[in-house]
Amino acid sequence: MGRIVDWHRNSVPPFVDRKYARLVIEVDDEGIAEREIGFDERGQVIHKWPGGVGIDGKYGLCDMAKFELGGPSDLSVEEFERLWAAAADFGGTET
């Protein structure tokens, strides 16, 4: 795994809709998003990819993005896995 990126509302790039208060992305060694979890203002999961259908459909928000690998992870692997497991029941609804 390359790193974990943890974006909050003020750091989410323009290509991600502002309805996301937080977006956590697992990035592989090539700089490609492997897994994503999106949260709303209340901390509720509104997007999980792969495996869930979020408010933006069944695709990844960052699956076309390329991430820099030079910096440290924003979260530990253990914390990402905890968030992923907590979102396990999220099925969402396709819009």
Phi, psi and omega in degrees: 000138180284300180188170175249127178254131181237101180262135173252167189316315184283353179243000178291128182293161185301335182285353177256129181302144183287359176289349177271121175277335180205141177223122181247127187233130172268124183248136180277183183292348178263356181088017181256138179297129177259316180217150180222145172226125178248142182234149174269187182300331181273358182085010179277142177290127177238358180203133174215125181219137353281169172102352179227165176242113184260189183294342177254020178097196188262010183254162177287145177285331185245017185291347176255001183269155176239124184260146173288141182254000187292331185268171177286164175291148176282336179226158174284159175302319181299317179293320177298315180298325177295314178297318180297315180295321179294333179269008187302327183273357182290121176246333177065188177222134180283138180250000000 
